[in-house]
Amino acid sequence: MTDALNAISIAQKGRAALSPIGESGQDVRNQALLHLVGLIDKNRANILAGNQNDLENALADGVSSPILDRLRLTDERLNDLTYNISKVASLPDPLGEIEDFRTLENGLTVGRMRVPLGLILFICEARPGAVVEAAAMALKSGNPIIIKPGKEASLSSYILGDLISEALDLAGLPKAAVQVIGSIERDALKDFLVLSDYIDLVIPRGGEGLIRFVAENSRIPVLKHYKGVCHLYADEYASLDMAISLILDGKLSRCAACNALECLLVHKDIALELLKRLAPEFVKNNVSVRASEEALPFLIEVMGKKVSLAQQADWDKEYLDLILNVKIVDSFADALEHIQRHGSNHTEAIVTKDLERARQFLRSVDASCVMVNASTRLNDGGVLGLGAEIGISTSKLQAYGPMGLKELTTRKFVVLGEGHTRS
């Protein structure tokens, strides 16, 4: 177990890497990322073997199917991982960019330069791929990072951590720029969460329990999202074919993702036809439904025991499983009220052919990403043009939504004068 002294030592090493990483040229940082791509390709068999060991241990511990899906690495997922790292390497360097450069009436030239945030503590659960993506994003943006992987992914994460260290060494960068630390109990995290003299930002990615624990115990700013209770509202002006496509994609493409669809709201005028067409699709794909009283009769004949009456607590749940809440609403205003009451500021979507209704939804809904005629699953840094992401923030300070390279930097004022004084 990591004790307080070890936590301080790890944080000191990470802090010492801040200047070498932040002041290195983008070519050096990009080279480290490309070395990592090559090392992952070269060591695929070892990575997958370690991941299989993690999967077997997790299965023996009774870990749920959605968590197993998050944990699993495959050749295809490794391909996605190396593609994302290469994509990050190809992105423009955010460091040193000066924005809002202008000359004031007094002759001072003022701008804001992008600089690294500082040392990051990244905590994740059951996501070995997140270890690599976080390392790549932090390195590209000039931030050293301490990564605490979930115990379920320990062997996979340590193998990947060794490859990251090797890539840094090959590029001539300090290995302490990315430290993948050993598995520790949750209480031992407190030793890191009080080190505000060294660590500048904490990013937890995991279940609601982990994120609340971090937020409640940290003396360091935390970028977080507690859960992704994502809604799709099928408006009275919706294309039914489009709605069905987006609903099934939102729930089925990867139900354990934080941007997966958890609640379907259907306008009463289209409920009969839409739910009649959806019910057999739910049965075919093994989706269970928690339905409102109004929606239950439209589904029960086809779905039988796979549908039940929703309880009040269900509307606030992030299932991360093949379970979907379904509610019929009387109006657009009712849909907005439901989202405001039960949404988690993550991702909300509307399906409608009415342009003004779409504009109202965009203006009214408070979420880090608001979709019109698009799946909630598209709220992802790579999909939205950021190259990759280190997480999705539902807090509004520093970042709101997927966190790309710019979200991992801050801006300092730079001022150019010619002997200017205050007096």
C-alpha positions as CSV (number, residue, x, y, z in Angstrom):
1,M,0.0,0.0,0.0
2,T,1.2,3.5,-0.8
3,D,1.8,5.5,2.4
4,A,1.9,9.2,2.9
5,L,5.7,9.5,2.4
6,N,5.5,7.5,-0.8
7,A,2.7,9.7,-2.0
8,I,4.8,12.8,-1.4
9,S,7.8,11.2,-3.2
10,I,5.7,10.3,-6.2
11,A,4.2,13.8,-6.3
12,Q,7.7,15.4,-6.0
13,K,9.0,13.4,-8.9
14,G,6.0,14.4,-11.0
15,R,6.4,18.0,-10.1
16,A,10.1,17.9,-11.0
17,A,9.1,16.7,-14.5
18,L,6.8,19.7,-15.2
19,S,9.5,22.1,-16.6
20,P,11.3,19.4,-18.7
21,I,8.0,18.4,-20.3
22,G,6.4,21.8,-20.6
23,E,9.6,23.4,-22.1
24,S,10.3,20.5,-24.5
25,G,9.6,21.0,-28.2
26,Q,6.5,19.6,-29.7
27,D,8.7,17.3,-31.9
28,V,10.1,15.7,-28.8
29,R,6.7,15.1,-27.2
30,N,5.3,13.8,-30.5
31,Q,8.2,11.5,-30.9
32,A,7.5,10.0,-27.5
33,L,3.9,9.3,-28.6
34,L,4.9,7.7,-31.8
35,H,7.4,5.5,-29.9
36,L,4.5,4.4,-27.8
37,V,2.4,3.5,-30.8
38,G,5.3,1.3,-32.0
39,L,5.8,-0.3,-28.6
40,I,2.1,-1.2,-28.2
41,D,2.1,-2.8,-31.7
42,K,5.3,-4.7,-30.8
43,N,3.9,-5.9,-27.5
44,R,0.3,-6.8,-28.4
45,A,0.6,-10.4,-27.4
46,N,1.9,-9.5,-23.9
47,I,-0.7,-6.7,-23.4
48,L,-3.6,-9.0,-24.4
49,A,-2.3,-11.9,-22.2
50,G,-2.1,-9.5,-19.2
51,N,-5.6,-8.3,-20.0
52,Q,-6.9,-11.8,-20.2
53,N,-5.5,-12.4,-16.7
54,D,-7.3,-9.3,-15.5
55,L,-10.6,-10.5,-17.1
56,E,-10.3,-13.9,-15.5
57,N,-9.6,-12.4,-12.0
58,A,-12.5,-9.9,-12.5
59,L,-14.9,-12.7,-13.5
60,A,-13.9,-14.8,-10.5
61,D,-14.6,-11.7,-8.3
62,G,-18.1,-11.5,-9.8
63,V,-17.6,-8.2,-11.7
64,S,-20.6,-7.3,-13.8
65,S,-20.8,-7.7,-17.6
66,P,-20.7,-3.9,-18.3
67,I,-17.5,-3.6,-16.2
68,L,-16.0,-6.5,-17.9
69,D,-16.7,-4.8,-21.2
70,R,-14.9,-1.7,-20.1
71,L,-12.0,-3.8,-18.9
72,R,-11.6,-5.9,-22.1
73,L,-8.9,-5.2,-24.6
74,T,-9.0,-6.7,-28.1
75,D,-6.9,-6.3,-31.3
76,E,-9.6,-3.9,-32.5
77,R,-9.5,-1.8,-29.4
78,L,-5.7,-1.7,-29.5
79,N,-6.0,-0.5,-33.1
80,D,-8.3,2.3,-31.9
81,L,-5.9,3.1,-29.1
82,T,-2.9,3.5,-31.3
83,Y,-4.9,5.4,-33.9
84,N,-6.0,7.9,-31.2
85,I,-2.4,8.3,-29.9
86,S,-1.2,9.0,-33.5
87,K,-4.1,11.4,-33.9
88,V,-3.0,13.3,-30.7
89,A,0.6,13.4,-32.0
90,S,-0.7,15.0,-35.3
91,L,-2.7,17.8,-33.5
92,P,-1.3,21.3,-33.3
93,D,0.8,22.0,-30.2
94,P,-1.4,24.1,-27.8
95,L,1.6,25.3,-25.8
96,G,2.9,28.8,-26.4
97,E,0.0,29.8,-28.6
98,I,-0.9,33.5,-27.9
99,E,-4.6,34.4,-28.2
100,D,-6.5,37.7,-28.1
101,F,-3.3,39.6,-29.0
102,R,-4.1,43.3,-29.2
103,T,-2.6,46.8,-28.6
104,L,-4.3,49.0,-26.1
105,E,-4.7,52.8,-26.3
106,N,-1.8,53.2,-23.9
107,G,0.5,51.4,-26.3
108,L,0.8,48.1,-24.3
109,T,0.4,45.0,-26.4
110,V,-1.5,42.3,-24.4
111,G,-2.2,38.7,-25.1
112,R,-2.9,35.3,-23.4
113,M,-0.4,32.5,-23.8
114,R,-1.4,28.8,-23.4
115,V,0.7,27.0,-20.8
116,P,0.3,23.6,-19.0
117,L,-2.0,23.2,-16.1
118,G,0.6,21.4,-14.0
119,L,0.8,18.0,-12.4
120,I,-2.3,16.0,-12.8
121,L,-3.6,13.1,-10.7
122,F,-5.7,10.8,-12.9
123,I,-7.8,8.1,-11.2
124,C,-9.6,5.5,-13.3
125,E,-11.5,2.2,-12.8
126,A,-11.4,-0.9,-15.0
127,R,-10.2,1.1,-18.1
128,P,-6.7,0.0,-19.2
129,G,-7.1,2.0,-22.4
130,A,-7.8,5.2,-20.4
131,V,-4.3,4.8,-18.9
132,V,-2.7,5.3,-22.3
133,E,-5.1,8.0,-23.5
134,A,-4.6,10.0,-20.4
135,A,-0.8,9.7,-20.6
136,A,-0.9,10.8,-24.3
137,M,-3.2,13.8,-23.7
138,A,-1.1,14.9,-20.7
139,L,2.2,14.5,-22.4
140,K,1.1,16.4,-25.6
141,S,-0.2,19.3,-23.5
142,G,3.0,19.5,-21.4
143,N,1.6,18.2,-18.1
144,P,3.2,15.4,-16.0
145,I,0.6,12.9,-14.7
146,I,0.2,10.4,-12.0
147,I,-2.1,7.6,-13.0
148,K,-3.9,5.4,-10.4
149,P,-5.5,2.5,-12.4
150,G,-8.4,0.4,-11.1
151,K,-7.4,-2.9,-9.4
152,E,-9.5,-4.8,-12.0
153,A,-7.1,-3.5,-14.7
154,S,-3.9,-3.7,-12.7
155,L,-1.8,-6.1,-14.8
156,S,-2.9,-4.6,-18.2
157,S,-2.2,-1.1,-16.8
158,Y,1.2,-1.9,-15.5
159,I,2.3,-3.4,-18.8
160,L,1.1,-0.3,-20.6
161,G,2.7,1.9,-18.0
162,D,6.1,0.2,-18.6
163,L,5.7,0.8,-22.3
164,I,4.9,4.5,-21.7
165,S,8.1,4.8,-19.6
166,E,10.1,3.2,-22.4
167,A,8.7,5.6,-24.9
168,L,9.5,8.6,-22.7
169,D,13.1,7.3,-22.3
170,L,13.5,6.8,-26.0
171,A,12.5,10.4,-26.6
172,G,14.8,11.7,-24.0
173,L,12.1,12.8,-21.6
174,P,11.9,12.0,-17.8
175,K,10.1,8.8,-17.0
176,A,8.5,10.6,-14.0
177,A,6.4,12.6,-16.6
178,V,4.0,9.6,-16.5
179,Q,3.9,7.5,-13.3
180,V,1.5,4.5,-13.2
181,I,1.3,3.8,-9.5
182,G,0.4,0.5,-7.7
183,S,-3.1,-0.5,-6.8
184,I,-4.1,1.1,-3.5
185,E,-7.2,1.1,-1.3
186,R,-9.5,4.0,-1.7
187,D,-8.6,5.4,1.7
188,A,-5.0,5.6,0.7
189,L,-6.0,8.0,-2.1
190,K,-6.4,10.6,0.6
191,D,-2.6,10.7,0.9
192,F,-2.5,12.1,-2.6
193,L,-5.6,14.3,-2.4
194,V,-4.1,16.6,0.2
195,L,-0.9,17.3,-1.8
196,S,-2.0,20.7,-3.1
197,D,1.6,22.0,-3.0
198,Y,2.5,19.5,-5.8
199,I,-0.6,18.4,-7.6
200,D,-2.7,21.0,-9.5
201,L,-5.7,19.0,-10.8
202,V,-7.4,15.7,-10.0
203,I,-9.4,13.9,-12.8
204,P,-11.4,10.8,-11.6
205,R,-13.0,8.5,-14.2
206,G,-15.1,5.8,-12.7
207,G,-18.3,5.1,-10.8
208,E,-20.3,7.7,-8.9
209,G,-19.0,6.4,-5.6
210,L,-15.3,7.0,-6.6
211,I,-16.0,10.4,-7.9
212,R,-17.9,11.6,-4.8
213,F,-15.2,10.2,-2.6
214,V,-12.5,12.1,-4.5
215,A,-14.6,15.4,-4.5
216,E,-15.3,15.1,-0.8
217,N,-11.8,14.4,0.2
218,S,-9.7,16.5,-2.1
219,R,-7.9,19.8,-1.3
220,I,-7.1,20.0,-5.0
221,P,-9.5,21.2,-7.7
222,V,-11.4,18.2,-9.2
223,L,-12.8,17.9,-12.7
224,K,-15.6,15.4,-12.5
225,H,-18.8,14.0,-13.7
226,Y,-20.7,12.0,-11.2
227,K,-22.8,10.0,-13.7
228,G,-24.2,10.1,-17.2
229,V,-28.0,10.1,-17.0
230,C,-28.4,10.8,-20.7
231,H,-31.9,11.5,-22.2
232,L,-33.2,11.4,-25.8
233,Y,-36.5,13.2,-26.4
234,A,-38.5,12.0,-29.4
235,D,-40.5,15.1,-30.3
236,E,-43.9,15.1,-31.9
237,Y,-42.2,16.3,-35.1
238,A,-39.6,13.5,-35.0
239,S,-38.8,11.2,-37.9
240,L,-39.7,7.8,-36.5
241,D,-37.0,6.0,-38.5
242,M,-34.4,8.4,-37.3
243,A,-35.6,8.2,-33.7
244,I,-35.4,4.4,-33.7
245,S,-31.9,4.4,-35.1
246,L,-30.7,6.9,-32.5
247,I,-32.4,5.2,-29.6
248,L,-30.9,1.8,-30.5
249,D,-27.4,3.3,-31.1
250,G,-27.6,5.2,-27.8
251,K,-28.4,2.1,-25.8
252,L,-26.8,-0.8,-27.8
253,S,-23.5,0.5,-29.2
254,R,-21.8,0.4,-25.8
255,C,-24.2,0.4,-22.9
256,A,-21.5,0.7,-20.3
257,A,-20.2,4.0,-21.6
258,C,-21.0,7.2,-19.7
259,N,-22.7,8.7,-22.9
260,A,-25.0,5.7,-23.3
261,L,-28.7,6.5,-23.4
262,E,-30.4,5.9,-20.1
263,C,-33.8,7.5,-20.6
264,L,-36.2,7.8,-23.6
265,L,-38.8,10.6,-23.4
266,V,-41.6,10.2,-26.1
267,H,-44.2,12.8,-27.0
268,K,-47.7,11.4,-26.5
269,D,-48.7,12.1,-30.1
270,I,-46.1,9.6,-31.5
271,A,-45.9,7.2,-28.6
272,L,-48.1,4.4,-29.9
273,E,-46.4,4.1,-33.3
274,L,-42.8,4.6,-32.0
275,L,-43.1,2.2,-29.0
276,K,-44.9,-0.4,-31.0
277,R,-41.9,-0.5,-33.4
278,L,-39.3,-0.3,-30.6
279,A,-40.7,-3.1,-28.5
280,P,-39.6,-6.0,-30.7
281,E,-36.2,-4.4,-31.1
282,F,-35.8,-4.2,-27.4
283,V,-36.7,-7.9,-27.1
284,K,-34.3,-8.9,-29.9
285,N,-31.4,-7.1,-28.2
286,N,-32.2,-8.2,-24.7
287,V,-33.0,-4.7,-23.4
288,S,-35.1,-4.4,-20.3
289,V,-37.4,-1.4,-19.8
290,R,-38.5,0.6,-16.8
291,A,-41.7,2.3,-18.1
292,S,-43.9,5.1,-16.9
293,E,-47.6,4.2,-16.3
294,E,-48.5,5.7,-19.6
295,A,-45.8,3.8,-21.5
296,L,-46.3,0.4,-19.9
297,P,-49.4,-0.6,-21.9
298,F,-47.6,0.1,-25.2
299,L,-44.8,-2.3,-24.4
300,I,-46.0,-5.1,-22.1
301,E,-47.8,-7.2,-24.8
302,V,-44.5,-7.7,-26.8
303,M,-42.0,-7.4,-24.0
304,G,-43.7,-9.4,-21.2
305,K,-41.4,-9.7,-18.1
306,K,-38.7,-7.6,-19.8
307,V,-40.7,-4.4,-19.0
308,S,-41.8,-3.2,-15.5
309,L,-43.2,-0.1,-14.0
310,A,-40.6,2.5,-13.3
311,Q,-40.1,3.5,-9.7
312,Q,-39.4,7.1,-8.8
313,A,-35.7,6.4,-8.0
314,D,-35.2,4.8,-11.5
315,W,-35.3,8.2,-13.2
316,D,-32.0,9.2,-11.6
317,K,-30.2,6.0,-12.3
318,E,-27.2,5.5,-14.6
319,Y,-27.6,1.8,-15.5
320,L,-24.5,1.3,-17.7
321,D,-26.4,-1.9,-18.7
322,L,-29.0,-3.0,-21.2
323,I,-31.7,-1.3,-19.2
324,L,-33.7,1.8,-20.4
325,N,-36.2,4.1,-18.8
326,V,-39.1,5.1,-21.0
327,K,-41.6,7.8,-20.3
328,I,-44.4,9.4,-22.3
329,V,-44.6,13.2,-21.9
330,D,-47.5,15.5,-22.8
331,S,-45.5,18.3,-24.2
332,F,-42.0,19.7,-25.0
333,A,-42.2,21.7,-21.7
334,D,-42.7,18.4,-19.8
335,A,-39.7,16.9,-21.5
336,L,-37.6,19.9,-20.5
337,E,-38.8,19.7,-16.9
338,H,-38.0,16.0,-16.7
339,I,-34.4,16.6,-18.0
340,Q,-33.9,19.5,-15.7
341,R,-35.0,17.5,-12.7
342,H,-33.2,14.2,-13.5
343,G,-30.4,15.0,-15.9
344,S,-26.8,15.0,-14.9
345,N,-25.4,17.8,-17.1
346,H,-23.7,15.2,-19.3
347,T,-25.5,14.6,-22.7
348,E,-29.0,15.3,-23.9
349,A,-30.6,14.8,-27.3
350,I,-33.7,15.7,-29.2
351,V,-35.1,14.2,-32.4
352,T,-37.2,16.7,-34.3
353,K,-37.8,18.1,-37.8
354,D,-38.9,21.4,-36.3
355,L,-36.0,23.9,-36.5
356,E,-37.5,26.3,-33.9
357,R,-38.1,23.3,-31.5
358,A,-34.4,22.3,-32.0
359,R,-33.2,25.8,-31.2
360,Q,-35.4,25.9,-28.1
361,F,-33.9,22.6,-26.9
362,L,-30.3,23.9,-27.5
363,R,-31.0,27.1,-25.6
364,S,-32.9,25.6,-22.7
365,V,-31.1,22.3,-21.8
366,D,-28.1,22.6,-19.4
367,A,-25.7,19.8,-20.3
368,S,-22.0,19.6,-21.4
369,C,-23.2,18.5,-24.8
370,V,-26.7,19.0,-26.4
371,M,-27.5,17.0,-29.5
372,V,-30.1,17.6,-32.3
373,N,-30.9,14.5,-34.4
374,A,-27.7,12.8,-33.2
375,S,-26.9,9.9,-30.8
376,T,-25.8,10.6,-27.3
377,R,-22.9,8.3,-28.0
378,L,-21.3,11.0,-30.1
379,N,-20.3,13.0,-27.0
380,D,-16.7,12.0,-27.3
381,G,-13.5,14.0,-27.7
382,G,-12.3,12.0,-30.7
383,V,-15.7,12.2,-32.5
384,L,-16.1,16.0,-31.8
385,G,-12.7,16.8,-33.3
386,L,-10.5,17.0,-30.2
387,G,-8.4,14.0,-31.3
388,A,-9.0,12.2,-28.0
389,E,-10.1,13.1,-24.5
390,I,-9.0,12.6,-21.0
391,G,-12.6,12.6,-19.8
392,I,-15.9,14.5,-19.9
393,S,-16.4,17.2,-17.3
394,T,-19.9,18.2,-16.1
395,S,-18.5,20.8,-13.8
396,K,-18.2,24.3,-15.4
397,L,-14.9,25.6,-14.2
398,Q,-12.0,25.1,-16.6
399,A,-13.9,22.6,-18.8
400,Y,-17.5,21.6,-19.7
401,G,-17.8,18.5,-21.8
402,P,-15.0,16.4,-23.4
403,M,-11.6,17.5,-22.3
404,G,-9.1,17.8,-25.2
405,L,-5.6,19.4,-25.3
406,K,-6.8,23.0,-24.8
407,E,-8.8,22.0,-21.8
408,L,-5.6,20.6,-20.3
409,T,-3.9,24.0,-20.6
410,T,-4.6,27.4,-19.0
411,R,-3.8,30.9,-20.2
412,K,-1.4,33.4,-18.7
413,F,-1.3,37.1,-19.6
414,V,1.7,38.3,-21.6
415,V,2.3,42.0,-21.8
416,L,4.8,43.8,-24.1
417,G,5.7,47.4,-23.3
418,E,8.2,50.1,-24.2
419,G,9.2,51.3,-20.8
420,H,5.5,51.7,-19.7
421,T,4.9,52.6,-16.0
422,R,1.7,52.8,-13.9
423,S,2.3,56.5,-13.0
